[in-house]
Amino acid sequence: MKLYIKNMVCSRCIMMVESELEKFGLHPILVELGTATTLENLNKDQEQLLNKKLVALGFEIIDDKKSRVVEKVKNLITDLVYFNDNHFTTNLSDYIVSSIVQDYSHISSVFSQQENTTIEQYYIFQKIERVKELLVYDELSLNEIAFKLHYSSPSHLSKQFKKVTGLTPTCFKNAKEQKRKSLENL
């Protein structure tokens, strides 16, 4: 049975969901961002009970198709921003359509209706949160961060960062309270 699960954004989430499925007595075949496939099928009562356990951990089983599309888009963007260090050579819409075989205008419309923001804005917010994280770690220069996150230049990164946060990357880095948002709150 394939389950679609909301708020899976990292490898720790995958481990937590897999562990919870096993505690529930299921045998997961594959658990990845946004989905879990088990050998067993669940009836509605079992699914609701499992969902309660997952909700307690910050996850949720998704039933409707529109929410699945939105979660898939979020997972693709998270994967792109946090885990894909390869140089990004295509545009965002092509990247999404290559994984979700639907018309981009439909995907974009569903996403905007459910999230009250565009896919592009969500992508920018994710990138800015990643920039904040990398600035706090203080291991990479702004040039290296710009390259890692596929910005055309450090100047472009700085302008976008200031537009979203109201601060320059340097001011943010020097601020005593660096306010980052968790991925599930974006």
N, C-alpha and C positions, 0 to 999 in steps of 0.2 A: 504494500500500500504506500502511495506517495502522499506525504503530508507537506503542506506549505506552511512555513513558520515565519512569523513576523519578528523583526528586531535581531536577527542573527547577522552580526556585522564583523565578526572576527573569528580566529581559530579557537579562542577560549569559548565562544558561544557554541561552536560546533561540538567541542568536547562536553560542555554542560548539557546540551540537548541529547547527545548520544548517551551520556550517563543516565539522564532521566528516562530515556526510552528503555534502557536496560533495566533500571530499577522497576519500571512499570511491567517488566516481563516480556518486552519485545526484543526482537533480534534485528537491529539496524543493519541494512546491507550497505547503504551509502548515506552519509550525512554531510551536507555542504551548505554554503550560505543560502539560507532561505528554504531549503528542502531537506526532508529526511525520508528515506525509503526503507520500509521494514518488510520482513517476510510475511508477517501477519496482517490480516485485515481487521479493522476495528468497527464495531457497531457504533451507533450514535452515542449511547450511554458511555461506552469506553472512551470514545473520542472526547466527550465533554469532560470526563474525569481527568484524562491526560491533559487536556487544555487547561484545567484548573491548576494542575501541577506546574505546567509551563508558564502560566501567567504569574504564578508566585515567584518565578525566576526572571521575569521581565520579558517573556516571549509570549506568543499567541498563535494558535492554529488559524490559518486564513481559509475561509470557505468560498468566498465569491471570487470570480475571475478577475474583476477589476482590481481588487486588492492584491491579487497575485501578480498582476502586471506591474503595479506600483512597487511592490516589494522586490520584484526581479530587477527593475530599473535601479532602485536604491542599492541593491547588492552589486550590480554591475558597476555603478559609480564608486561605491566603497572599494571594490576590488581594484578598480582603475587608479584611484587616488592613493590607496594605502599599500597595495601589494604588487602593482604592476610597474616595475622600474624600467621596462623596455620603453624605447622612444615611441611615443604615441604618434602614429603617422596618418590616422584617419580622423574625420570629424566625429563629434560625439553622437550625432544622430545615426551615422553609419555604424558606429561601434555598437549602439543599442539595437538597431535593426538586425545586425548580424547574429545577435543572440536571441532576440525575441522576434520571431518571424511574423511580424504584423506591420502594418503601415505606420510610419513614424507619426503622422498627424493624429492617428487614433491613440497611439501610446501616449503622446504628449497631452492630448485632450483629457484622457483618463487620469494621468498623473496630476495635471493642473486642477482638475475637479476634486480629487481626493486629498491633495496636499496643500492646496491654496498657494502654490508657487510653481514656477516652470521647472522643467528638467534642467535647463541651463543655469537657473538661479541656484537650484539645489546642488548642482555640480560645483559652482563657484563657492558656495558655503562650505561644502566638504573640503575643497582645496584650501580655503582659508583656515579652517580648523586644523588641517594637516600642517600648514605653514606655521601656525601657532605652536603646534607640538614640536616641530623641528627647531623653531627658534628657542623654545624652552630648553631643549636638549643641548643646544649650543655646540653641536658637533659639525655642522655644515655652514658654509658661508651663504649669503643671500644668493650669490651666483649659482652655487650648487643646488640650493633649494629650488630656484627658478628652473634649472635644467631638469631636476628630478621630477618636478610637477608639471613639466611640459609648458611652461610659460615661454613666450617668445623672447623675453628679456627680464632682467631683474627690475627694470623700470616699470614694465607692465605689471609684474607681481606687486610692486610697491604701490602703484596707483590703485589696483584692485583691492589690496589689503586695506588701504586707507579709506576707500569708498565703503567697504563693508564694516570695518571696525571703528573708523574715525581716528585711528592712530597709524603712524608709519610703523613698519616692522621694527625699526630701531627703538622707537618710543615704547612699543609693546614689549620688546625684549628687556628694556631697562625698567619697566614698570614693576612695582613690588607685587601687585596682585595681578597675575596673568590669568584672565578668565577664559577658560576653554569650555566648550560644550561637549557632552558625551555624544557619541554617534547616534544613539537612538533618539536624542532630542533635537536632531537637525531636521 
